[in-house]
Amino acid sequence: MYQDGYSPTAYDNFVLYEKLFDKPCVTLVDGTQVFDEDKAYYFHFYRWAIAPTWVGTETTPHMIFGSKGYIPQLEDRILDNETQNYLNNNGLNIYLYETLTFAKKLSPRPNFKLEKDSKLIDTIIESYGSSMIFECVESEYDTLQCYELESISKFAEQNNLTNVTVNTCHYNIEFIQSKYPNIKLRCRDLHLASMVDFPKEDLYPIQQIENPIDLIDTKFACPNWRYHSTRHLVMSYLIDKPGNYSWYYKSKFDTLEKNLWFDITKFPLYDTIRTGAEILNVQTPLEINETCKTTSLTGKVDYLKYPNGSQGSPSDYRMDEAYLRSFCVVVTESFFALPTGIVSEKVMNAVKLGRPFIIVGPPRTLEYMHKLGFQTFERYWDEDYDSEENHEMRLLKIFKVIDYINSMDMDQLKVWYSNMEDIIQHNVNLLKNLKGPLS
């Protein structure tokens, strides 16, 4: 068994969990299938994160891909005729645990035949990471393709499969359905379900906070780890406003300018953002609880750029104190200028800790939350930014909300918080019982 303290590598997560028949297995990058549950880390992850969700009792044949990009385990795989017929009769559910990886032009498939100690993420970035898309203008939606869906569509075609359903965490994934007619796409969010309430491993368990108003001493919280140009933009706007922030990237305004999906020189708040970016550069690093060396950035920034060369956030990267001391969390999602809403652990952490939030994410993210049963804060500020499809206009509306909250003194914000108790408690109660298929 894995010893306490084992830290999984990127290789451990770049696997395909399969339960087509009675016995589950984990298929590695090189095609090796592991049935012994003591021999593959993903079985451990499955037990404490996936098994408590509806997938843990699912009887339909299913697979779970735990990473991003092309799915090498499916690329050249040919099933026998008996298995093909079985899956066509019973269906095959494929769950994509992470957000999808979009590109305007797909790069050639990399060589996935790697040893366990190889730097898998580095290989992915070098092979096709630079083409991955987090942001684009609305007129470019028709040009988008998806690495994961390409692999699944190819797998379905070469095995004559006609009953494959792909489950994603993307609300409005139907926008790209016409490009993959041989597979059915839908939002059924396994990632969110698994993040709802981890057992004791959870960094942010749902808990009763005594006298939460007394803890509030500033207006905003906005933690950031991986670099993203929208996060850079938002931090450039927040930097002169009171709050708890994290930012580790030394970079001048021209770096932000080169990484945005639009011409910021035409943005109505250009001067404000430019000034804020220069202040941010001087004040970096901003730390919540994780001391980390700054990372200097210039020019076009690669996909998956983390502070100090790390490949993910540290396991003890806690933000609960910063959240509890702040009135409102500005949630900067994994991407912004794409058409599919997402609800991630980032906003769920704010919900668990009883804090109102503004989501800097794709359009209709709040709509997705409402569909799941959550309540948000339209009684207190304008949330029509969520329905704004034009990404620059949505940014402006979000900044207007930030300005409105910032215009209030702390006493007024505490009154608001007291009046929000019904919303906050409703969301916490809902989260405790959010176990079914989420779509």
C-alpha positions, -999 to 999 in steps of 0.1 A, spaced: 0 0 0 11 36 -4 27 51 26 14 82 42 29 113 27 32 98 -8 32 127 -33 18 116 -67 35 127 -98 21 139 -131 26 104 -144 4 90 -117 -26 111 -129 -20 107 -166 -38 74 -166 -71 59 -178 -92 43 -152 -114 16 -168 -144 -4 -156 -158 -21 -187 -166 -54 -170 -165 -65 -134 -128 -59 -126 -115 -23 -128 -80 -15 -141 -57 14 -146 -42 18 -180 -8 36 -181 5 58 -208 24 29 -224 -8 7 -226 1 -15 -196 -31 -24 -177 -28 -26 -139 -54 -46 -120 -36 -49 -86 -50 -20 -66 -17 -17 -46 3 -11 -78 -12 21 -91 -17 53 -72 -50 61 -91 -68 33 -73 -60 52 -40 -73 85 -55 -104 67 -68 -113 53 -33 -112 86 -15 -123 110 -43 -144 92 -69 -160 63 -50 -182 86 -28 -198 101 -60 -224 85 -82 -197 70 -103 -187 47 -74 -219 28 -80 -223 32 -117 -232 0 -136 -227 14 -171 -192 6 -185 -171 37 -179 -136 52 -181 -121 82 -163 -92 102 -178 -74 121 -151 -53 146 -170 -54 169 -200 -46 167 -237 -46 137 -261 -55 104 -245 -27 80 -255 -44 50 -240 -72 54 -267 -53 66 -297 -44 33 -314 -65 9 -293 -86 -17 -311 -112 -37 -291 -122 -72 -300 -156 -76 -317 -172 -90 -285 -162 -59 -265 -174 -36 -293 -208 -52 -293 -210 -52 -255 -203 -14 -254 -227 -6 -282 -254 -25 -264 -247 -12 -229 -231 22 -236 -198 36 -226 -195 66 -203 -161 84 -205 -155 110 -178 -130 138 -184 -119 148 -149 -101 180 -158 -112 209 -180 -109 203 -217 -80 215 -237 -90 236 -267 -69 248 -296 -75 266 -329 -51 241 -346 -42 208 -331 -5 200 -329 9 166 -338 5 139 -312 36 137 -290 55 105 -281 38 93 -249 61 62 -245 77 76 -214 94 60 -184 78 67 -150 105 92 -140 102 112 -172 90 148 -170 56 142 -185 43 177 -182 74 191 -198 69 167 -227 33 178 -231 42 215 -231 70 210 -256 48 189 -279 16 209 -281 12 230 -249 18 263 -267 -13 257 -289 -36 252 -259 -63 279 -257 -77 295 -226 -89 327 -243 -103 337 -276 -128 361 -291 -163 350 -297 -159 350 -335 -132 323 -331 -154 297 -314 -161 279 -347 -124 274 -351 -119 256 -318 -110 219 -316 -104 198 -285 -75 174 -279 -94 150 -255 -124 148 -278 -102 141 -308 -88 111 -291 -122 98 -280 -137 104 -314 -109 85 -331 -113 56 -306 -150 54 -313 -145 55 -350 -118 29 -352 -139 5 -330 -173 12 -346 -187 24 -313 -221 41 -316 -231 46 -279 -203 67 -264 -212 95 -240 -184 120 -229 -190 136 -196 -173 170 -190 -172 197 -164 -181 223 -191 -216 239 -190 -227 246 -226 -203 220 -240 -228 215 -268 -212 244 -286 -187 220 -301 -209 190 -305 -212 193 -343 -175 187 -347 -177 153 -330 -210 137 -343 -200 102 -334 -199 108 -296 -224 125 -273 -212 154 -253 -227 166 -220 -220 184 -188 -218 159 -159 -193 172 -135 -173 145 -118 -145 169 -109 -169 191 -89 -186 162 -73 -153 148 -61 -143 182 -47 -175 187 -27 -163 172 6 -132 152 6 -127 131 38 -99 142 62 -76 150 33 -98 180 25 -79 213 30 -112 231 35 -138 209 52 -172 223 58 -172 237 93 -192 259 116 -174 292 119 -182 311 151 -188 348 149 -176 350 112 -184 387 110 -158 395 137 -131 379 116 -136 403 86 -110 430 85 -106 437 47 -127 438 16 -113 412 -9 -94 380 -12 -79 368 -45 -54 339 -44 -36 330 -76 -11 303 -84 -7 293 -120 -1 323 -144 -30 333 -165 -33 366 -184 -68 373 -170 -55 367 -135 -27 392 -143 -53 417 -155 -75 413 -124 -46 416 -100 -35 448 -118 -70 461 -111 -72 449 -75 -37 460 -64 -47 494 -50 -78 480 -32 -76 465 4 -74 427 4 -55 395 8 -38 386 -24 -12 361 -38 9 368 -68 44 356 -76 52 369 -111 76 397 -118 64 411 -151 60 445 -167 29 457 -184 41 446 -219 40 410 -207 4 413 -198 -3 430 -231 13 402 -252 -6 375 -234 -42 389 -236 -66 377 -262 -76 413 -271 -60 447 -277 -58 463 -243 -48 496 -257 -85 500 -268 -98 488 -234 -117 517 -216 -96 511 -184 -63 509 -202 -46 536 -181 -58 521 -148 -47 486 -158 -13 498 -170 -6 517 -138 -18 488 -117 4 463 -136 35 484 -128 25 487 -91 19 450 -90 54 443 -105 70 464 -78 50 448 -50 55 412 -61 56 388 -44 23 390 -27 18 361 -3 -11 347 16 6 318 34 30 303 9 65 317 7 78 313 -28 105 328 -49 93 352 -76 92 341 -112 102 366 -138 81 366 -170 87 383 -203 71 379 -237 46 351 -245 41 329 -214 39 291 -218 9 271 -208 11 257 -172 35 284 -159 37 280 -121 58 299 -95 94 288 -93 90 261 -118 66 239 -98 40 218 -116 10 226 -93 0 242 -61 16 228 -29 -5 204 -8 -5 228 21 -14 259 0 -41 270 25 -63 301 20 -89 297 47 -75 324 70 -73 349 41 -108 340 31 -122 344 66 -106 378 71 -121 390 38 -156 401 30 -156 388 -6 -136 364 -26 -127 373 -62 -124 339 -78 -101 339 -108 -111 307 -127 -88 285 -149 -100 303 -180 -121 333 -189 -127 339 -226 -143 307 -237 -180 299 -241 -184 271 -215 -191 279 -178 -172 260 -151 -177 256 -114 -145 245 -97 -131 239 -62 -120 276 -63 -155 289 -57 -165 259 -36 -138 268 -11 -154 302 -8 -188 285 -3 -174 261 24 -159 290 43 -191 311 41 -179 339 19 -197 358 -9 -179 357 -42 -175 373 -76 -165 348 -104 -140 359 -130 -148 331 -154 -166 323 -186 -201 334 -192 -230 315 -176 -209 302 -147 -234 317 -122 -262 303 -143 -246 268 -139 -244 274 -101 -281 283 -101 -290 252 -120 -271 232 -94 -292 249 -67 -268 275 -53 -279 310 -45 -257 340 -53 -257 377 -45 -278 395 -69 -297 412 -40 -265 431 -32 -248 438 -65 -254 434 -102 -246 399 -115 -256 405 -151 -219 402 -159 -226 364 -160 -248 366 -191 -224 390 -210 -210 370 -239 -186 397 -250 -155 390 -228 -142 426 -226 -176 439 -216 -179 411 -190 -146 422 -175 -158 458 -173 -190 447 -156 -170 426 -131 -147 456 -124 -178 477 -118 -190 453 -92 -155 454 -75 -157 492 -75 -191 491 -60 -181 468 -31 -149 488 -26 -170 520 -23 -186 506 9 -170 511 43 -163 480 64 -192 486 87 -216 486 58 -200 454 44 -205 437 78 -241 447 77 -244 431 43 -227 400 55 -251 397 84 -280 400 59 -265 374 36 -267 346 63 -296 329 46 -278 326 13 -245 315 29 -262 288 50 -283 276 21 -252 271 0 -233 253 28 -263 230 33 -266 223 -4 -229 215 -6 -232 189 21 -256 169 1 -244 176 -35 -237 139 -44 -258 131 -75 -248 135 -111 -240 173 -115 -251 188 -148 
